[in-house]
Amino acid sequence: MVDLTRKYDVLVIGGGNAALCAAISAARDGASVLVLEAAPKFYRGGNTRHTRNMRCAHDAATEILTGPYTEEEFWEDLVRVTGGKTDEELARHMIRESKDILHWIVQQGVRWQPSLGGTLSLGRTNSFFLGGGRAMLNALYLTAEQLGIDVLYDAEVMDIDIADGMFLSATFTRGEGRATVKASALVAACGGFEANIEWLKQYWGEIADNFLIRGTPYNRGAVLKLLLDKGVQEIGDPTQCHAVAIDARAPKFDGGIITRHDSVVFGIVVNRDAQRFYDEGEDIWPKRYAIWGRLVAAQPGQIAYIIFDASSRNSFMPTLFPPIEALTVAGLAEKLELDAAALEKTIAGFNAAVRPGTFDHTILDDCRTEGLTPPKTHWARRIETPPYYAYPVRPGITFTYLGTRVNKQARMLMKDGKPSANMFAAGEIMSGNVLGQGYAAGMGMTIGSVFGRIAGQEAARNARN
């Protein structure tokens, strides 16, 4: 039974990877810890439930990693996907700390498995969780229980009492009523505001109604808004987010990893006017898959269609929904409710521009188009072998980048530039410090694990003092 009359050393708001890493590291440092998770127990863990892997620097191959991934290479990948929009000091600190996280997370009960195959080609850079994100979460919760960490579910924070940059207490829902808890330090690790459609519409306009939310419906940004309203400094562009192309038939919320499409590099992508609008072969898929949500969001009706043929049918990891199939391009267009002549013209023009090469989706190969706008610079093959297939896709938002500014100690900074007295943040709620834009596979888990551990350690130290 949780005793709310006591004052905890550390209060953690959130229930995913970042929150659990913070809670565990604080408890291992001797702190008493309470975790408030807004979701019911079955849905605990936020977006972590849907993850598969984490990107960490390492100096040599291991049992589950095929080769080294140096700090400098990690940094170069981060700069490439963000266009340099990152806090270099914080980012390099995260990358450096990620080397130890690979081992620390195993000490908390998490197990790795060999890399999955397919389009992502992450065997050297990313470590995969045995059993996926839910198994990883269950391991962390078991460790938390063994350490005596208290956890309350269905506990949505409604208010936070802050005075002169110091956290005093938090008020949250409990059953039919409310309760208040005091703590010596706060760790906010409760995600972004991607599930708050009305908030998204403030920045995206009415087109946000067509967005699908890949993860939890509980990340509505309530705590983020409270913190920003009460003097915490914000960071990040509110229109930037981790957004990928997911199946248009997916549910509005919580479709998860099984609705994401990795088939783009094997075909072409057209909008509802049957026109291509971007280079499908620009770069290796793990560094470009997260641009497709924004690209589709900019198209009429916020919908697009991945088109490929029988030669590629078994080249990528299947998704929850089967592809739409037809024996002719015109037949496929009819099923997609596209103009048949327009789609036939687009595909014919693409086929005529393809130049022969040696196809290899794991490298920047020499299969390309010439004289085509936009080009397909790699992995271009003619679409000519029936049956023809298509996946309808919409923007699928994973998490938003507007958040709280922090320093290397994961301590929140106030609007006057001073560090908070006792408030820390980890995970998606502070991801904008590292991700000004763009994304590379597994980076969200890196941010959560690294800054979660740091936040827990610093919060425990703060509570002692």
VENWOLIN-V52415 format. One record per residue. RES is the residue in one small letter. PHI is phi as a letter, one per 20 degrees, with the letter a starting at -180 (* if undefined). PSI is psi in degrees with one decimal (NA if undefined). D_FIRST is the distance of its C-alpha to the first C-alpha in whole Angstrom. Layout:
[[RES;PHI;PSI;D_FIRST] [RES;PHI;PSI;D_FIRST]]
This chain:
[[m;*;130.1;0] [v;e;128.4;4] [d;e;103.5;6] [l;e;-0.8;9] [t;e;-16.3;12] [r;e;161.6;12] [k;d;117.3;15] [y;f;156.7;14] [d;f;-44.8;17] [v;c;129.0;17] [l;d;125.9;16] [v;d;123.5;17] [i;d;117.8;18] [g;p;162.3;19] [g;c;16.6;18] [g;e;-160.7;22] [n;g;-50.8;24] [a;f;-44.2;24] [a;f;-44.0;21] [l;f;-38.7;19] [c;f;-39.4;22] [a;f;-46.5;22] [a;f;-44.4;18] [i;f;-44.4;19] [s;f;-35.1;22] [a;f;-43.1;20] [a;f;-39.2;18] [r;f;-18.9;21] [d;e;11.5;23] [g;n;4.6;20] [a;e;148.4;18] [s;e;135.2;14] [v;c;135.9;14] [l;d;132.3;12] [v;d;127.2;13] [l;d;115.7;14] [e;d;121.5;16] [a;f;-27.7;18] [a;e;159.3;19] [p;f;162.6;17] [k;g;-40.4;16] [f;f;-34.0;19] [y;d;16.6;21] [r;f;153.8;19] [g;o;-1.5;21] [g;l;-141.6;24] [n;f;-14.3;27] [t;g;-29.5;26] [r;g;-27.4;26] [h;d;2.5;30] [t;e;169.4;31] [r;c;-25.5;33] [n;b;170.4;34] [m;c;140.6;34] [r;e;119.2;37] [c;c;144.7;38] [a;f;146.6;41] [h;b;151.7;42] [d;e;-11.8;45] [a;b;163.6;46] [a;f;152.6;45] [t;c;-171.4;43] [e;f;-26.2;42] [i;d;-0.7;40] [l;c;134.7;42] [t;e;-7.4;46] [g;a;178.6;47] [p;f;153.6;47] [y;b;94.8;45] [t;f;162.8;46] [e;g;-40.3;44] [e;f;-38.0;48] [e;f;-41.5;48] [f;g;-47.3;44] [w;f;-43.9;45] [e;f;-38.9;48] [d;f;-40.6;46] [l;f;-43.7;44] [v;f;-39.3;47] [r;f;-45.9;49] [v;f;-26.6;46] [t;e;-5.8;45] [g;m;26.7;49] [g;n;0.2;48] [k;e;79.4;46] [t;b;153.7;43] [d;e;105.2;42] [e;g;-41.8;44] [e;f;-47.2;42] [l;f;-41.3;39] [a;f;-45.9;40] [r;f;-34.4;42] [h;f;-43.8;39] [m;f;-45.2;36] [i;f;-43.4;39] [r;f;-44.7;39] [e;f;-25.3;36] [s;f;-26.5;35] [k;f;-38.8;37] [d;e;-28.4;35] [i;g;-35.0;32] [l;g;-38.8;34] [h;e;-38.4;33] [w;f;-41.0;29] [i;f;-31.0;28] [v;f;-36.5;29] [q;f;-18.2;27] [q;e;11.4;24] [g;o;-3.8;25] [v;f;140.8;27] [r;d;148.7;30] [w;d;161.6;33] [q;c;162.1;36] [p;g;154.0;40] [s;g;143.4;41] [l;f;150.3;41] [g;e;-163.9;45] [g;n;-162.1;46] [t;f;-32.0;47] [l;f;-29.7;44] [s;l;59.1;46] [l;d;14.1;43] [g;g;-24.9;44] [r;e;-32.8;45] [t;e;-29.0;42] [n;c;142.0;39] [s;d;133.6;37] [f;d;137.1;35] [f;f;131.6;32] [l;f;117.9;32] [g;n;-0.8;30] [g;n;-170.3;30] [g;f;-38.0;28] [r;f;-39.3;25] [a;f;-39.6;25] [m;f;-45.8;25] [l;f;-45.9;22] [n;g;-37.7;20] [a;f;-43.1;22] [l;f;-40.0;20] [y;f;-36.4;17] [l;f;-43.5;17] [t;f;-42.0;18] [a;g;-43.1;15] [e;f;-43.6;13] [q;f;-27.5;15] [l;e;-1.5;15] [g;n;19.1;11] [i;f;131.4;11] [d;e;140.0;8] [v;c;130.8;10] [l;d;130.4;10] [y;e;168.5;13] [d;l;34.2;15] [a;d;84.2;15] [e;e;123.2;18] [v;f;127.8;19] [m;d;-24.2;22] [d;b;151.5;23] [i;c;129.1;23] [d;e;114.3;24] [i;c;132.4;27] [a;c;119.4;30] [d;l;44.6;33] [g;m;8.6;31] [m;d;127.9;28] [f;f;134.8;24] [l;d;-47.4;23] [s;a;166.9;20] [a;c;140.0;19] [t;d;132.8;18] [f;b;160.7;17] [t;f;142.4;17] [r;b;107.2;13] [g;m;-130.0;15] [e;e;-8.0;18] [g;c;-153.5;17] [r;c;160.2;17] [a;b;159.2;14] [t;c;139.8;16] [v;c;140.4;14] [k;d;149.9;17] [a;b;156.6;17] [s;f;-20.7;21] [a;b;152.2;22] [l;d;136.7;21] [v;d;116.2;22] [a;e;118.0;23] [a;b;53.3;23] [c;c;27.5;23] [g;n;-174.8;27] [g;e;-150.4;30] [f;c;26.0;31] [e;f;-23.9;33] [a;e;1.4;31] [n;e;89.2;32] [i;f;-38.3;36] [e;f;-37.9;37] [w;f;-41.7;36] [l;g;-39.5;38] [k;f;-21.3;41] [q;f;-29.4;41] [y;d;-30.4;43] [w;d;-16.6;44] [g;n;-163.3;45] [e;f;-20.0;45] [i;f;-19.0;46] [a;f;-20.3;42] [d;f;-23.2;42] [n;e;0.1;43] [f;f;145.2;40] [l;d;145.7;38] [i;d;112.8;34] [r;f;-32.8;34] [g;d;-148.0;30] [t;f;141.1;27] [p;f;-0.6;27] [y;e;-9.2;24] [n;e;81.9;26] [r;d;0.0;28] [g;m;16.5;28] [a;f;-45.4;26] [v;f;-39.3;25] [l;g;-45.9;28] [k;f;-41.8;30] [l;g;-46.0;28] [l;f;-44.8;29] [l;f;-37.4;32] [d;f;-23.9;33] [k;d;22.1;31] [g;o;0.4;34] [v;f;140.7;33] [q;f;134.7;36] [e;e;159.2;36] [i;b;150.3;38] [g;o;148.1;39] [d;e;122.5;41] [p;f;-14.3;39] [t;e;-6.6;42] [q;e;143.0;41] [c;a;165.5;38] [h;e;105.5;38] [a;c;128.2;40] [v;c;170.4;41] [a;e;119.7;44] [i;c;165.1;42] [d;f;129.8;43] [a;f;-14.2;44] [r;e;1.2;43] [a;f;157.4;39] [p;f;162.8;36] [k;f;-38.3;36] [f;c;150.9;32] [d;m;24.4;30] [g;f;-30.7;34] [g;m;-164.7;33] [i;f;-27.1;35] [i;f;-4.1;37] [t;d;-3.3;39] [r;e;144.0;40] [h;d;128.4;44] [d;d;23.5;46] [s;e;-0.3;49] [v;g;-44.4;51] [v;f;-14.0;53] [f;e;-1.0;54] [g;b;-142.8;56] [i;c;163.2;56] [v;c;126.8;54] [v;c;156.1;56] [n;e;-170.2;55] [r;f;-8.2;56] [d;e;7.6;59] [a;m;28.4;59] [q;d;136.4;60] [r;f;153.0;58] [f;c;-0.5;57] [y;a;156.9;56] [d;f;109.6;56] [e;f;-13.3;54] [g;d;33.6;55] [e;f;-43.7;55] [d;b;171.9;52] [i;g;136.5;50] [w;g;-42.1;48] [p;g;-22.7;44] [k;e;-4.9;46] [r;c;-8.9;47] [y;f;-28.2;45] [a;e;3.1;43] [i;e;-16.1;46] [w;f;-23.1;46] [g;f;-46.4;44] [r;f;-37.4;45] [l;f;-44.7;49] [v;f;-34.6;48] [a;f;-26.4;47] [a;e;-3.9;50] [q;e;158.5;52] [p;g;128.4;53] [g;m;2.6;50] [q;l;45.5;48] [i;b;148.7;49] [a;b;174.7;51] [y;c;125.1;52] [i;e;121.5;52] [i;d;131.1;55] [f;b;176.6;56] [d;c;-173.2;58] [a;f;-26.8;58] [s;f;-20.1;59] [s;d;1.0;55] [r;g;-36.0;54] [n;d;25.1;52] [s;e;-6.7;52] [f;c;166.1;48] [m;f;127.5;45] [p;f;157.3;44] [t;d;-179.4;42] [l;f;-39.9;40] [f;e;135.9;43] [p;f;154.7;47] [p;f;155.2;50] [i;e;135.6;52] [e;c;144.0;55] [a;b;156.4;59] [l;e;-16.9;62] [t;c;160.7;64] [v;f;-41.2;63] [a;f;-39.8;64] [g;f;-38.2;62] [l;f;-43.5;59] [a;g;-41.4;60] [e;f;-42.9;60] [k;f;-29.6;57] [l;e;-4.3;55] [e;m;40.4;57] [l;d;160.4;59] [d;f;118.1;63] [a;f;-43.8;64] [a;f;-38.0;67] [a;f;-42.2;65] [l;f;-41.3;63] [e;f;-40.0;66] [k;f;-42.0;67] [t;f;-46.6;64] [i;f;-40.2;64] [a;f;-42.1;68] [g;f;-38.8;68] [f;f;-48.6;65] [n;g;-40.3;66] [a;f;-26.4;70] [a;e;-13.0;68] [v;f;132.5;66] [r;d;140.2;68] [p;f;150.8;68] [g;a;-171.8;66] [t;d;109.1;64] [f;f;130.5;60] [d;b;104.7;57] [h;f;-7.1;54] [t;e;-9.4;52] [i;c;170.0;55] [l;f;89.3;57] [d;f;-175.9;60] [d;d;15.4;63] [c;e;112.1;63] [r;b;173.5;63] [t;d;160.4;65] [e;c;139.1;68] [g;m;22.7;69] [l;d;138.7;66] [t;c;123.2;64] [p;f;156.3;61] [p;f;167.7;62] [k;d;107.8;60] [t;e;-18.8;60] [h;b;157.8;59] [w;m;29.7;58] [a;e;120.3;60] [r;c;146.4;62] [r;f;141.9;64] [i;d;96.0;62] [e;b;0.7;65] [t;d;107.4;64] [p;f;157.4;63] [p;f;161.6;60] [y;d;147.6;59] [y;c;158.3;55] [a;b;147.2;53] [y;d;125.2;49] [p;f;135.9;48] [v;c;149.8;46] [r;c;167.0;44] [p;f;127.8;42] [g;d;110.2;39] [i;e;130.4;37] [t;e;-55.6;34] [f;b;158.5;33] [t;e;159.2;35] [y;d;-10.8;36] [l;f;129.3;36] [g;a;-160.0;33] [t;e;135.9;32] [r;f;137.9;35] [v;c;165.9;34] [n;d;-170.7;35] [k;f;-21.1;35] [q;e;9.5;32] [a;m;16.9;30] [r;e;132.0;30] [m;f;144.6;31] [l;d;140.5;34] [m;e;168.7;35] [k;f;-22.1;38] [d;e;3.6;40] [g;n;-9.3;40] [k;e;146.7;38] [p;f;144.2;34] [s;f;151.5;31] [a;f;-37.0;30] [n;b;28.5;26] [m;d;132.6;26] [f;c;161.3;26] [a;b;150.1;27] [a;b;149.8;27] [g;n;-150.5;28] [e;f;-28.4;30] [i;f;-14.2;29] [m;c;15.5;32] [s;f;-26.0;34] [g;f;-16.8;37] [n;f;-34.7;37] [v;d;-40.0;38] [l;d;94.1;39] [g;f;-29.8;42] [q;a;168.7;43] [g;m;178.1;43] [y;a;150.8;41] [a;c;144.8;41] [a;g;133.5;39] [g;n;-1.0;36] [m;f;-30.7;36] [g;f;-39.4;33] [m;f;-32.1;31] [t;f;-48.6;33] [i;g;-45.2;32] [g;f;-45.9;28] [s;f;-47.2;28] [v;f;-54.3;30] [f;f;-23.0;29] [g;f;-48.2;26] [r;f;-44.1;26] [i;f;-46.6;28] [a;f;-41.6;26] [g;f;-44.2;23] [q;f;-45.7;25] [e;f;-37.0;27] [a;f;-41.7;24] [a;f;-42.7;22] [r;f;-41.1;26] [n;f;-41.9;26] [a;f;-38.1;23] [r;f;-33.6;24] [n;e;NA;28]]
